[in-house]
Amino acid sequence: MPYASIEDLPPPIREYLPPHAREIYRAAFNHAWGEYTDRGEQREEIAHRVAWAAVKHRYRKKGRAWVPL
C-alpha cells in the first residue's frame, strides 16, 4: 500500500536512509504501486525494488551510511 509520509515507511528505511533518500524511496514506491496494479501479489515486492533502484541512482552505501553520489 502507498506511503502517505516518510514516517509511514518501514523502520529499516526510516532508520538508515537520510531524509532526502527517504523521500525518493517513498515517491518511487508510490509511483510503482500505481503503475503495477496488474501484478497481483507481486505488486508490493516490485514497488520496493523500484524504490531501492531509485535511491541507488542518487545514493550509495559507504560503510553503514548512505551518502549522495
Z-matrix of the N, CA and C atoms (Angstrom, degrees):
N
C 1 1.449
C 2 1.528 1 107.90
N 3 1.317 2 118.21 1 145.37
C 4 1.467 3 121.15 2 -178.33
C 5 1.531 4 112.17 3 -62.06
N 6 1.313 5 115.40 4 155.19
C 7 1.457 6 121.90 5 180.00
C 8 1.526 7 109.50 6 -99.85
N 9 1.320 8 116.95 7 125.43
C 10 1.467 9 122.19 8 -179.01
C 11 1.527 10 111.63 9 -73.35
N 12 1.321 11 117.22 10 -32.63
C 13 1.464 12 121.05 11 -179.96
C 14 1.520 13 108.96 12 -149.75
N 15 1.336 14 115.87 13 169.92
C 16 1.464 15 117.89 14 179.86
C 17 1.530 16 111.60 15 -69.00
N 18 1.324 17 117.43 16 -21.03
C 19 1.462 18 120.23 17 176.48
C 20 1.523 19 111.76 18 -67.71
N 21 1.336 20 117.48 19 -19.25
C 22 1.455 21 121.88 20 -179.96
C 23 1.527 22 112.87 21 -87.15
N 24 1.330 23 117.74 22 -8.50
C 25 1.461 24 120.75 23 -179.82
C 26 1.527 25 110.35 24 -64.82
N 27 1.327 26 117.42 25 156.56
C 28 1.470 27 120.37 26 177.37
C 29 1.536 28 110.96 27 -58.41
N 30 1.327 29 117.10 28 147.56
C 31 1.470 30 121.20 29 -176.93
C 32 1.533 31 115.17 30 -50.70
N 33 1.339 32 120.45 31 -45.08
C 34 1.477 33 117.63 32 -178.68
C 35 1.534 34 112.92 33 -59.98
N 36 1.300 35 116.93 34 -34.86
C 37 1.459 36 120.51 35 -179.99
C 38 1.529 37 109.83 36 -71.91
N 39 1.305 38 117.20 37 -44.61
C 40 1.472 39 121.28 38 178.65
C 41 1.518 40 111.59 39 -62.48
N 42 1.319 41 117.43 40 -36.49
C 43 1.456 42 121.45 41 -173.83
C 44 1.527 43 113.43 42 -80.51
N 45 1.324 44 118.29 43 -31.54
C 46 1.455 45 120.25 44 -171.14
C 47 1.527 46 115.28 45 -107.46
N 48 1.312 47 118.39 46 -25.22
C 49 1.462 48 119.16 47 -179.30
C 50 1.519 49 110.75 48 -89.64
N 51 1.337 50 117.39 49 143.34
C 52 1.467 51 119.65 50 174.17
C 53 1.529 52 109.95 51 -66.70
N 54 1.324 53 118.25 52 161.15
C 55 1.477 54 121.10 53 -175.90
C 56 1.530 55 114.76 54 -52.25
N 57 1.330 56 117.73 55 -45.04
C 58 1.464 57 119.23 56 -179.21
C 59 1.536 58 111.36 57 -64.39
N 60 1.319 59 117.14 58 -39.09
C 61 1.466 60 121.20 59 178.22
C 62 1.532 61 110.50 60 -65.81
N 63 1.314 62 116.96 61 -34.38
C 64 1.476 63 120.07 62 176.45
C 65 1.521 64 110.72 63 -63.98
N 66 1.324 65 116.09 64 -40.33
C 67 1.474 66 119.97 65 178.19
C 68 1.527 67 110.80 66 -64.28
N 69 1.334 68 115.78 67 -41.59
C 70 1.464 69 120.26 68 177.23
C 71 1.523 70 109.27 69 -60.67
N 72 1.324 71 116.68 70 -47.11
C 73 1.463 72 121.97 71 -179.15
C 74 1.530 73 110.43 72 -58.66
N 75 1.324 74 115.95 73 -49.35
C 76 1.468 75 120.44 74 -177.60
C 77 1.532 76 111.20 75 -61.99
N 78 1.311 77 117.32 76 -45.85
C 79 1.462 78 120.96 77 -178.59
C 80 1.530 79 110.76 78 -64.22
N 81 1.328 80 117.02 79 -44.02
C 82 1.462 81 120.43 80 -179.61
C 83 1.529 82 110.90 81 -66.70
N 84 1.326 83 116.61 82 -41.56
C 85 1.461 84 120.05 83 178.60
C 86 1.527 85 110.21 84 -61.07
N 87 1.319 86 116.39 85 -49.74
C 88 1.461 87 120.42 86 -177.72
C 89 1.526 88 111.50 87 -62.18
N 90 1.324 89 117.29 88 -39.25
C 91 1.463 90 120.11 89 178.48
C 92 1.531 91 110.29 90 -65.72
N 93 1.335 92 116.79 91 -46.59
C 94 1.466 93 120.35 92 179.62
C 95 1.525 94 111.06 93 -63.25
N 96 1.318 95 116.99 94 -37.29
C 97 1.465 96 121.08 95 178.22
C 98 1.526 97 110.15 96 -57.32
N 99 1.314 98 116.28 97 -41.49
C 100 1.457 99 120.74 98 179.09
C 101 1.517 100 113.28 99 -73.58
N 102 1.327 101 116.35 100 -30.94
C 103 1.468 102 120.53 101 -177.47
C 104 1.529 103 113.21 102 -78.05
N 105 1.303 104 118.07 103 -31.75
C 106 1.465 105 121.91 104 -172.70
C 107 1.528 106 112.61 105 -104.87
N 108 1.311 107 117.16 106 42.55
C 109 1.465 108 120.76 107 -179.17
C 110 1.520 109 112.53 108 -64.89
N 111 1.311 110 117.54 109 -23.26
C 112 1.459 111 121.59 110 -177.17
C 113 1.527 112 113.56 111 -86.53
N 114 1.325 113 119.07 112 3.44
C 115 1.466 114 121.93 113 -175.11
C 116 1.521 115 114.86 114 -93.77
N 117 1.304 116 117.81 115 1.78
C 118 1.464 117 121.27 116 175.02
C 119 1.518 118 113.03 117 58.36
N 120 1.324 119 114.95 118 -127.27
C 121 1.469 120 120.79 119 -175.72
C 122 1.521 121 112.88 120 -67.41
N 123 1.326 122 118.44 121 -20.21
C 124 1.462 123 121.59 122 -179.74
C 125 1.526 124 112.44 123 -82.09
N 126 1.290 125 117.06 124 -8.95
C 127 1.469 126 122.54 125 -174.33
C 128 1.522 127 112.95 126 -54.40
N 129 1.318 128 117.70 127 -48.23
C 130 1.460 129 120.46 128 -177.30
C 131 1.530 130 111.17 129 -67.28
N 132 1.317 131 117.11 130 -43.04
C 133 1.467 132 120.56 131 178.97
C 134 1.528 133 110.86 132 -60.99
N 135 1.314 134 116.61 133 -43.30
C 136 1.463 135 120.89 134 178.53
C 137 1.520 136 110.18 135 -62.79
N 138 1.311 137 117.38 136 -44.30
C 139 1.464 138 120.92 137 -179.42
C 140 1.531 139 110.89 138 -61.41
N 141 1.333 140 117.91 139 -39.73
C 142 1.464 141 120.31 140 177.71
C 143 1.532 142 110.72 141 -65.92
N 144 1.315 143 117.32 142 -39.97
C 145 1.470 144 120.07 143 178.73
C 146 1.525 145 111.22 144 -64.40
N 147 1.316 146 116.41 145 -42.23
C 148 1.466 147 120.89 146 177.67
C 149 1.521 148 109.66 147 -61.96
N 150 1.325 149 116.96 148 -42.92
C 151 1.462 150 121.31 149 -179.10
C 152 1.522 151 111.25 150 -62.93
N 153 1.326 152 117.60 151 -44.10
C 154 1.464 153 119.75 152 178.49
C 155 1.519 154 110.81 153 -64.62
N 156 1.317 155 117.46 154 -39.39
C 157 1.462 156 120.37 155 178.22
C 158 1.525 157 110.47 156 -61.30
N 159 1.326 158 117.05 157 -40.24
C 160 1.466 159 120.89 158 178.87
C 161 1.531 160 110.83 159 -63.82
N 162 1.311 161 117.13 160 -41.73
C 163 1.469 162 120.94 161 178.62
C 164 1.528 163 109.42 162 -63.05
N 165 1.329 164 116.62 163 -42.92
C 166 1.465 165 120.73 164 -176.27
C 167 1.525 166 113.01 165 -69.97
N 168 1.326 167 118.02 166 -13.20
C 169 1.466 168 120.73 167 173.75
C 170 1.524 169 111.22 168 -75.61
N 171 1.311 170 117.56 169 -22.36
C 172 1.475 171 121.44 170 -176.03
C 173 1.533 172 113.72 171 -117.54
N 174 1.345 173 117.22 172 -17.42
C 175 1.464 174 122.05 173 -176.90
C 176 1.520 175 109.99 174 -134.64
N 177 1.326 176 114.58 175 156.24
C 178 1.460 177 120.32 176 172.43
C 179 1.519 178 107.88 177 -134.84
N 180 1.300 179 114.81 178 157.23
C 181 1.456 180 119.23 179 -179.68
C 182 1.525 181 108.98 180 -89.88
N 183 1.316 182 115.64 181 126.16
C 184 1.475 183 122.41 182 177.56
C 185 1.515 184 106.73 183 -123.79
N 186 1.310 185 116.17 184 105.57
C 187 1.461 186 119.73 185 -172.33
C 188 1.514 187 108.68 186 68.63
N 189 1.297 188 116.68 187 -122.00
C 190 1.473 189 120.51 188 177.77
C 191 1.511 190 111.98 189 -101.43
N 192 1.341 191 117.40 190 -2.13
C 193 1.466 192 121.33 191 -175.51
C 194 1.533 193 110.93 192 -104.41
N 195 1.320 194 114.97 193 150.04
C 196 1.462 195 122.37 194 173.02
C 197 1.515 196 106.51 195 -97.95
N 198 1.351 197 116.25 196 123.72
C 199 1.469 198 121.14 197 -177.26
C 200 1.533 199 109.62 198 -122.81
N 201 1.343 200 116.74 199 150.79
C 202 1.466 201 119.49 200 178.56
C 203 1.527 202 110.74 201 -63.50
N 204 1.310 203 115.37 202 150.20
C 205 1.477 204 120.17 203 176.91
C 206 1.505 205 110.99 204 -74.07
